[in-house]
Amino acid sequence: MTSPVLTRPAEHTPPTQPGKRTVTRSPRLRAQRTLLTVTVIVIVLVQVYPLAWLFLTSFRTAADFAGGNPFAFPSEFTLDNYARAFATGNLGLNILNSLIVTLGASALIVAAGMMAAFALQVLGFRFSGLVRALFLLGIIVPVQIALVPLFIDYSQVGLLDTHLSMIIPLAAFALPMAVYLFSSFYEYIPREMYEAASLDGAGPYRIFTQITFPLSLNTIITVVLVNSIFIWNDFIFANTFVLSDGLKTIPLGLQNYIGAMGNTDWTATFAAVCVTVTPLLLVFLVLNKAMISGLESGATKG
């Protein structure tokens, strides 16, 4: 009589679901991700540290800044620097002039860029590709070559020392990139939408105002933000075409501010810089997501 053989039941292994694989990260991949993370952190610190130091220094007392380590954490905070910044220079007037120039140039860039891109990409005409190429060639044209001709023309037509003398060239040199961004976005709007509107009796103007314009909101925000940074900080056109103190923008105002008192009152100068940087920084942070969406929907697809 043979004794029964006891066999251990096989361990139950859960069935693997089709389409799912166990992903194991190799040491090389983990090292690359770690290196990328460290690089991003270093870049952020390099970019954020000067801005943080600027804001902290604007709250330091003049004696603390002059007698201690300029890069140390403030031992005492004060708001007198901001009061002296507004009392000493025309900071409010400089901000107003920069705001007028920035809004005027941005409106002109958006209006001209949208209409040019609509005509080139949506309506189309003979030699439209050549015209678009000529627009894009404007990206490589340096602004310095236009200073002397524009100065002569402005002096002859009476535009010298006006807001328009800054708005026109700033918008003109930003127009090629705006046309490119809007054209890239319009390329991915379904043609059937335009055809359906045409069958309903809509003309080009109605299609542009009721279909194209509402769909271009994120691209408009992108164009405005990208160009506003350069327009707000423009120095070369303002320094060339502005002659009176009443029309000076922020870069010109800060230059005179530092030249007059920068050697003796750096903390007030830093306070003036903070006042001029903060509005644009807040607008950029609020509209950051819309700007990224505009770049993804237009610029990266072109």
C-alpha positions as CSV (number, residue, x, y, z in Angstrom):
1,M,0.0,0.0,0.0
2,T,1.5,3.2,-1.1
3,S,1.1,6.4,1.0
4,P,-0.4,9.4,-0.6
5,V,2.0,12.0,-1.8
6,L,1.3,15.5,-0.5
7,T,1.9,18.2,-3.0
8,R,2.0,21.9,-2.1
9,P,-0.6,23.8,-4.1
10,A,0.9,26.2,-6.6
11,E,0.9,29.9,-5.6
12,H,-1.8,31.9,-7.3
13,T,-0.4,34.6,-9.5
14,P,-2.7,37.3,-10.5
15,P,-3.2,37.4,-14.2
16,T,-1.6,40.3,-16.0
17,Q,-4.0,42.6,-17.7
18,P,-3.4,43.0,-21.4
19,G,-1.9,46.3,-22.3
20,K,-0.2,46.9,-18.9
21,R,3.5,46.5,-18.4
22,T,5.6,46.9,-15.3
23,V,7.9,49.8,-15.9
24,T,11.2,49.8,-14.0
25,R,13.3,52.9,-14.1
26,S,16.9,52.2,-14.9
27,P,19.6,53.9,-12.9
28,R,20.6,55.9,-15.9
29,L,17.0,57.2,-16.3
30,R,16.9,58.1,-12.6
31,A,20.2,59.9,-12.9
32,Q,19.0,61.9,-15.9
33,R,15.9,63.0,-14.1
34,T,17.8,64.0,-11.1
35,L,20.3,66.0,-13.2
36,L,17.4,67.7,-15.0
37,T,15.7,68.5,-11.7
38,V,18.9,70.0,-10.2
39,T,19.5,72.0,-13.4
40,V,15.9,73.5,-13.3
41,I,16.3,74.4,-9.6
42,V,19.7,76.1,-10.3
43,I,18.2,78.1,-13.2
44,V,15.2,79.2,-11.1
45,L,17.5,80.3,-8.3
46,V,19.7,82.3,-10.7
47,Q,16.6,84.0,-12.1
48,V,14.7,84.6,-8.9
49,Y,17.5,85.6,-6.6
50,P,18.2,89.0,-8.3
51,L,14.5,89.9,-8.2
52,A,14.2,88.8,-4.5
53,W,17.3,90.8,-3.6
54,L,16.0,93.8,-5.4
55,F,12.7,93.8,-3.5
56,L,14.4,93.1,-0.1
57,T,16.9,95.9,-0.7
58,S,14.1,98.4,-1.5
59,F,12.9,97.9,2.1
60,R,16.3,98.4,3.8
61,T,17.3,101.6,5.4
62,A,20.0,103.7,3.7
63,A,22.3,103.3,6.7
64,D,21.9,99.5,6.8
65,F,22.6,99.2,3.1
66,A,25.7,101.4,3.2
67,G,27.2,100.2,6.5
68,G,26.5,96.5,6.3
69,N,26.8,93.7,3.7
70,P,24.7,94.8,0.6
71,F,23.7,91.1,0.0
72,A,22.7,90.3,3.6
73,F,19.2,90.0,4.9
74,P,17.8,93.4,6.0
75,S,18.0,94.0,9.7
76,E,15.3,96.7,9.6
77,F,12.4,97.3,7.2
78,T,11.2,100.7,6.1
79,L,8.8,102.3,3.5
80,D,10.7,105.6,3.4
81,N,12.5,104.5,0.3
82,Y,9.3,104.4,-1.7
83,A,8.3,107.8,-0.4
84,R,11.6,109.3,-1.5
85,A,11.4,107.6,-4.9
86,F,8.1,109.4,-5.7
87,A,9.1,112.7,-4.1
88,T,12.5,112.9,-5.9
89,G,11.7,111.9,-9.5
90,N,8.8,112.0,-11.9
91,L,8.1,108.3,-11.3
92,G,4.3,108.6,-11.7
93,L,4.6,110.5,-15.0
94,N,7.1,108.0,-16.3
95,I,4.8,105.1,-15.5
96,L,1.9,106.9,-17.2
97,N,4.0,107.5,-20.4
98,S,5.2,103.8,-20.4
99,L,1.6,102.7,-20.0
100,I,0.4,104.8,-22.9
101,V,3.1,103.6,-25.2
102,T,2.7,100.0,-24.2
103,L,-1.1,99.9,-24.6
104,G,-0.9,101.9,-27.9
105,A,1.8,99.7,-29.4
106,S,0.1,96.5,-28.2
107,A,-3.3,97.5,-29.7
108,L,-1.6,98.4,-33.0
109,I,0.3,95.1,-33.1
110,V,-2.8,93.0,-32.4
111,A,-5.0,94.9,-34.9
112,A,-2.5,94.9,-37.7
113,G,-1.1,91.4,-37.0
114,M,-4.6,89.8,-36.9
115,M,-5.8,91.4,-40.1
116,A,-2.6,90.7,-42.0
117,A,-2.6,87.1,-40.9
118,F,-6.3,86.7,-41.8
119,A,-5.7,88.1,-45.2
120,L,-2.6,85.9,-45.8
121,Q,-3.8,82.6,-44.2
122,V,-7.6,82.6,-44.5
123,L,-8.5,84.7,-47.5
124,G,-5.5,84.1,-49.6
125,F,-4.5,85.9,-52.7
126,R,-1.9,85.7,-55.4
127,F,1.7,86.0,-54.1
128,S,0.4,85.7,-50.5
129,G,3.3,83.3,-49.8
130,L,5.8,85.9,-51.0
131,V,4.2,88.6,-48.9
132,R,4.3,86.4,-45.8
133,A,8.0,85.7,-46.4
134,L,8.6,89.4,-46.7
135,F,6.9,89.9,-43.3
136,L,9.1,87.2,-41.7
137,L,12.2,88.8,-43.1
138,G,11.5,91.7,-40.9
139,I,12.4,89.6,-37.9
140,I,16.1,89.8,-38.8
141,V,16.2,93.5,-39.4
142,P,18.0,95.3,-36.6
143,V,16.2,98.3,-35.1
144,Q,19.4,100.4,-35.1
145,I,19.3,101.0,-38.9
146,A,16.0,102.7,-38.6
147,L,16.9,105.3,-36.0
148,V,18.4,108.0,-38.2
149,P,15.9,107.8,-41.0
150,L,13.0,107.8,-38.6
151,F,14.4,110.8,-36.7
152,I,14.7,112.8,-39.9
153,D,11.2,111.8,-41.0
154,Y,9.7,112.6,-37.6
155,S,11.3,116.0,-37.5
156,Q,9.8,116.8,-40.9
157,V,6.3,115.7,-40.2
158,G,6.1,116.9,-36.6
159,L,6.0,113.5,-34.9
160,L,9.3,114.0,-33.0
161,D,8.9,114.1,-29.2
162,T,5.5,112.5,-29.2
163,H,4.0,109.2,-28.0
164,L,3.5,108.2,-31.6
165,S,7.2,108.5,-32.3
166,M,7.7,105.5,-30.0
167,I,4.5,103.6,-30.7
168,I,4.9,103.4,-34.5
169,P,8.4,101.8,-34.6
170,L,7.8,99.5,-31.6
171,A,4.7,98.1,-33.3
172,A,6.4,97.9,-36.7
173,F,9.3,95.9,-35.5
174,A,7.0,93.5,-33.5
175,L,4.6,93.0,-36.4
176,P,6.5,90.2,-38.2
177,M,6.4,87.9,-35.1
178,A,2.7,88.7,-34.5
179,V,1.9,87.9,-38.1
180,Y,3.7,84.6,-37.8
181,L,1.9,83.6,-34.5
182,F,-1.6,84.5,-35.8
183,S,-1.0,82.8,-39.1
184,S,0.2,79.6,-37.4
185,F,-3.0,79.6,-35.3
186,Y,-5.3,80.4,-38.2
187,E,-3.9,77.4,-40.1
188,Y,-5.4,75.0,-37.6
189,I,-8.9,76.5,-37.6
190,P,-11.1,74.1,-39.6
191,R,-11.9,75.4,-43.1
192,E,-15.4,73.9,-42.8
193,M,-16.2,76.6,-40.2
194,Y,-15.5,79.3,-42.7
195,E,-17.3,77.6,-45.5
196,A,-20.4,77.1,-43.3
197,A,-20.4,80.8,-42.4
198,S,-20.0,81.8,-46.1
199,L,-23.0,79.6,-47.0
200,D,-25.0,81.5,-44.3
201,G,-24.2,84.7,-46.1
202,A,-21.4,85.9,-43.9
203,G,-18.8,88.1,-45.5
204,P,-15.1,88.4,-44.7
205,Y,-15.6,91.1,-42.1
206,R,-18.3,89.2,-40.3
207,I,-16.2,86.0,-40.4
208,F,-13.3,87.9,-38.9
209,T,-15.2,89.6,-36.1
210,Q,-17.5,86.8,-35.1
211,I,-15.4,83.6,-35.7
212,T,-11.7,84.4,-36.0
213,F,-11.4,87.1,-33.4
214,P,-13.1,85.1,-30.5
215,L,-11.1,82.0,-31.2
216,S,-7.8,84.0,-31.1
217,L,-8.1,85.2,-27.5
218,N,-5.2,83.1,-26.2
219,T,-3.0,84.0,-29.1
220,I,-3.8,87.7,-28.6
221,I,-2.8,87.4,-24.9
222,T,0.4,85.7,-26.0
223,V,1.3,88.4,-28.5
224,V,0.5,91.2,-26.1
225,L,2.5,89.7,-23.2
226,V,5.5,88.8,-25.3
227,N,5.7,92.3,-26.8
228,S,4.7,94.2,-23.7
229,I,7.9,93.1,-21.9
230,F,10.1,94.6,-24.6
231,I,7.9,97.7,-25.1
232,W,7.7,98.4,-21.3
233,N,11.5,98.2,-21.1
234,D,12.3,99.9,-24.4
235,F,15.2,102.4,-24.1
236,I,16.6,102.9,-27.6
237,F,13.5,104.4,-29.3
238,A,12.6,106.5,-26.3
239,N,16.1,107.8,-25.9
240,T,16.2,108.7,-29.6
241,F,12.8,110.3,-30.2
242,V,11.9,111.8,-26.8
243,L,13.4,115.2,-26.0
244,S,11.3,116.6,-23.2
245,D,11.0,115.4,-19.6
246,G,7.2,115.2,-19.7
247,L,7.3,112.3,-22.2
248,K,10.0,110.2,-20.7
249,T,9.2,106.6,-20.1
250,I,10.4,104.4,-17.2
251,P,13.9,103.5,-18.7
252,L,14.7,107.1,-19.3
253,G,13.3,108.2,-16.0
254,L,15.3,105.7,-14.1
255,Q,18.4,106.8,-16.0
256,N,18.0,110.4,-14.9
257,Y,17.0,109.2,-11.4
258,I,20.3,107.2,-11.0
259,G,22.4,110.0,-12.5
260,A,21.0,112.6,-10.1
261,M,21.0,110.7,-6.9
262,G,22.0,107.1,-7.4
263,N,25.4,107.5,-5.8
264,T,24.0,108.6,-2.5
265,D,20.6,106.9,-2.2
266,W,20.6,103.4,-3.7
267,T,17.7,102.2,-1.7
268,A,15.3,104.8,-3.1
269,T,16.6,103.9,-6.6
270,F,15.8,100.2,-5.9
271,A,12.3,101.2,-4.7
272,A,11.7,103.0,-7.9
273,V,12.8,100.0,-9.9
274,C,10.4,97.8,-7.9
275,V,7.5,100.1,-8.5
276,T,8.1,99.9,-12.3
277,V,8.7,96.1,-12.4
278,T,5.8,95.0,-10.2
279,P,2.8,95.8,-12.5
280,L,4.2,93.9,-15.5
281,L,5.2,91.0,-13.3
282,L,1.7,90.7,-11.8
283,V,0.1,90.8,-15.2
284,F,2.5,88.1,-16.5
285,L,1.8,85.8,-13.5
286,V,-2.0,86.2,-13.8
287,L,-2.1,85.5,-17.6
288,N,0.7,82.9,-17.7
289,K,-1.6,80.0,-18.4
290,A,-3.3,81.8,-21.3
291,M,0.1,82.7,-22.7
292,I,1.3,79.1,-22.7
293,S,-2.0,77.9,-24.2
294,G,-1.6,80.5,-27.0
295,L,1.9,79.3,-27.7
296,E,0.9,75.7,-27.8
297,S,-2.1,76.3,-30.1
298,G,-0.4,78.6,-32.5
299,A,3.4,79.1,-32.4
300,T,4.4,75.4,-31.8
301,K,2.1,74.2,-34.6
302,G,3.4,76.5,-37.3
